[in-house]
Amino acid sequence: MMGKTLSKVLTGLLIAALFIFSGCDEKTSVKTVKESAPKLISPTQKAEDKKVEPYKVASETKKDRLPKVDNSDIYSDSASIKPNGKYMIIIFETDECPYCAKMNLDMHNNKELHDKLKKDFTVYNLNALKNRMHKLEHEGKPMDVDTKTLIDIYNVTSTPTLIFADKKGKSIFIVPGYMPKKQFLVTLDFVESGLWLGKDRKNGEVYKALKEFYEKQGIMVGKHKK
């Protein structure tokens, strides 16, 4: 009942653009998707019976694994998910996802990215395979919701997946997959620029604005790089 109620409340949440870069697929152990060919998913696509399956990384040796880092100074306690007066990011990941480890390493080692996330954004890290209860604040209204329901609402099928939300907790756009450090920083700049304000959240205008912003910063999406 709670899941259905929450889905109705959050029906207006934007899924304006889903960019697939390099990430972990829900059915394969490690899958690399070309960074130059992101896929735009229709904002009207519904998440029905979506599951994030455990990842088997038998081909990955201990030597290949990236070191785990402590980003607790960036991440807020996900027991209560709310913007706290800042733009908000919710990151879904799993322990066995190598691209999640790579992203966390970037956030830890790149001072500019680390400091910007820590100072200017409220960031939450959710393990997609551990179902926990959260008190979610959406547009000033608190509600109890579990991780599985959030996965269904945001149509999470791969990790990492990042949800960028405004200062009221309303989704602006969703990015599934690993982003290089420069692109991550430019994406944060786009959120802070407010260029998405007034854009139709149902027909992809936010995605178009983000793509134009990328291109002005020398980041090309949807085209093959050589």
C-alpha positions in Angstrom: 0.0 0.0 0.0 2.8 2.4 0.9 4.6 1.6 -2.4 1.4 2.4 -4.4 0.8 5.6 -2.5 4.4 6.8 -2.9 4.3 6.0 -6.6 1.2 8.2 -7.0 2.8 11.0 -5.0 6.0 10.8 -7.1 4.3 10.3 -10.5 5.5 13.8 -11.5 9.1 13.0 -10.8 11.3 13.6 -13.8 13.0 10.8 -15.7 14.0 13.3 -18.4 17.2 11.5 -19.5 19.0 8.3 -18.9 22.5 8.3 -20.1 24.3 5.0 -20.3 28.1 5.3 -20.1 30.2 2.6 -18.6 28.4 0.5 -15.9 27.3 -2.8 -14.5 24.4 -4.4 -16.3 21.7 -6.1 -14.2 22.3 -9.5 -15.9 26.0 -9.6 -16.7 29.0 -9.5 -14.5 30.9 -6.6 -16.0 29.7 -4.8 -19.1 31.2 -1.8 -20.8 28.9 0.4 -22.7 30.5 2.9 -25.0 30.7 6.3 -23.4 30.2 7.9 -26.8 26.7 6.4 -27.4 24.4 7.2 -24.5 20.8 6.1 -24.8 17.8 8.4 -24.1 15.0 6.5 -22.4 11.5 7.9 -22.8 10.4 9.8 -19.7 7.1 8.0 -19.9 8.7 4.5 -19.5 7.4 2.8 -16.4 9.4 0.6 -14.1 7.5 -2.6 -13.7 9.0 -5.6 -12.0 12.5 -4.1 -12.3 15.1 -5.8 -10.3 18.8 -5.2 -9.7 20.4 -8.6 -9.6 23.5 -9.5 -7.6 26.7 -9.3 -9.7 29.0 -12.2 -10.2 32.6 -11.0 -11.0 34.3 -14.4 -11.4 36.6 -12.9 -14.1 37.8 -10.2 -11.7 40.8 -11.1 -9.6 41.9 -9.5 -6.4 44.7 -7.8 -8.3 42.1 -6.1 -10.6 39.9 -4.8 -7.8 40.1 -1.1 -7.0 40.7 -0.2 -3.4 37.7 0.7 -1.2 37.8 4.2 0.1 36.0 6.1 2.8 33.6 8.7 1.5 31.6 9.1 4.7 32.5 12.8 4.8 30.6 13.2 1.5 27.6 10.8 2.1 24.8 11.7 4.5 22.9 9.1 6.6 20.3 7.6 4.2 18.0 6.8 7.1 16.6 10.3 6.4 16.8 11.4 2.7 16.2 15.1 2.3 17.9 18.0 0.5 18.9 20.0 3.6 18.7 23.3 1.6 21.0 22.0 -1.1 20.7 20.2 -4.4 20.5 16.5 -3.7 22.1 13.4 -5.3 21.0 9.8 -4.6 23.5 7.2 -5.7 22.5 3.5 -6.1 25.4 1.1 -6.1 26.4 -2.4 -5.0 29.5 -3.9 -3.3 30.4 -6.0 -6.3 30.1 -3.3 -8.9 33.6 -2.3 -10.2 32.3 1.0 -11.8 30.8 2.0 -8.4 34.3 1.4 -6.9 35.8 3.5 -9.7 33.4 6.3 -9.1 34.0 6.3 -5.4 37.7 6.4 -6.0 37.3 9.5 -8.2 35.2 11.2 -5.6 37.8 10.5 -2.9 41.0 11.3 -4.9 39.9 14.3 -7.0 39.9 17.2 -4.7 37.7 19.5 -6.8 35.0 16.8 -7.2 35.3 15.8 -3.5 35.1 19.3 -2.1 32.2 20.4 -4.4 30.1 17.4 -3.5 30.8 17.8 0.2 30.2 21.6 0.3 27.4 22.2 -2.3 25.4 19.0 -2.5 23.6 16.6 -0.1 24.6 13.2 -1.3 23.2 9.8 -0.3 24.6 6.4 -1.1 22.2 3.4 -1.2 23.1 -0.2 -1.6 20.7 -1.5 -4.2 20.8 -5.1 -2.8 20.1 -4.2 0.8 16.5 -3.3 1.4 16.3 -0.7 4.2 13.8 1.8 5.4 14.2 5.5 4.6 12.3 8.6 5.6 12.1 10.4 2.3 11.3 14.1 2.1 9.7 15.1 -1.2 8.7 18.7 -1.7 8.6 19.2 2.0 6.5 16.1 2.7 8.1 13.2 4.7 7.1 9.7 4.0 8.4 6.2 4.9 9.8 4.2 2.0 12.1 1.2 1.5 15.0 0.9 -0.9 13.2 -1.5 -3.2 10.4 1.0 -3.7 12.9 3.8 -4.5 14.5 1.4 -7.1 11.1 0.9 -8.7 10.3 4.7 -8.7 13.6 5.7 -10.3 13.6 2.7 -12.7 17.1 1.6 -11.4 18.3 -1.4 -13.4 22.1 -0.9 -13.3 24.7 0.5 -11.0 25.9 3.1 -10.4 22.8 5.1 -11.0 22.7 8.8 -9.9 19.5 10.8 -9.3 20.0 14.5 -9.4 17.3 16.4 -7.5 16.4 20.0 -6.8 16.4 21.7 -3.4 12.9 20.3 -2.7 13.9 16.8 -3.5 12.2 16.6 -6.9 14.2 14.7 -9.5 15.7 16.8 -12.3 17.3 14.0 -14.3 18.8 10.5 -13.8 22.1 9.2 -15.0 22.8 5.5 -15.0 26.5 4.5 -15.4 30.0 5.7 -14.5 30.9 9.3 -15.5 34.5 10.4 -16.0 35.6 13.1 -13.4 35.4 16.0 -15.8 31.9 15.0 -16.9 30.8 14.6 -13.3 32.0 18.1 -12.5 30.3 19.6 -15.5 27.1 17.8 -14.6 27.2 19.4 -11.1 27.8 22.8 -12.7 24.7 22.2 -14.9 22.6 21.5 -11.9 23.8 24.7 -10.1 23.3 26.8 -13.3 19.6 26.4 -13.2 19.4 26.0 -16.9 16.9 23.2 -16.4 14.4 25.5 -14.7 11.3 26.1 -16.8 12.1 23.1 -19.1 9.3 20.6 -19.8 10.2 17.6 -17.7 8.2 15.2 -19.8 9.5 15.7 -23.3 13.3 15.6 -22.9 14.0 19.4 -22.8 16.1 19.0 -19.7 18.2 16.3 -21.5 18.6 18.7 -24.5 19.7 21.5 -22.2 22.3 19.2 -20.5 23.6 18.0 -23.9 24.1 21.6 -25.1 25.8 22.4 -21.8 28.1 19.4 -22.2 29.0 20.4 -25.8 29.9 24.0 -24.7 32.4 22.4 -22.2 33.9 20.2 -24.9 32.1 17.0 -23.8 30.3 15.2 -26.6 27.5 12.7 -26.0 25.7 10.7 -28.6 28.6 10.8 -31.0 31.5 8.4 -31.4 34.9 9.6 -30.2 38.1 8.7 -31.9 
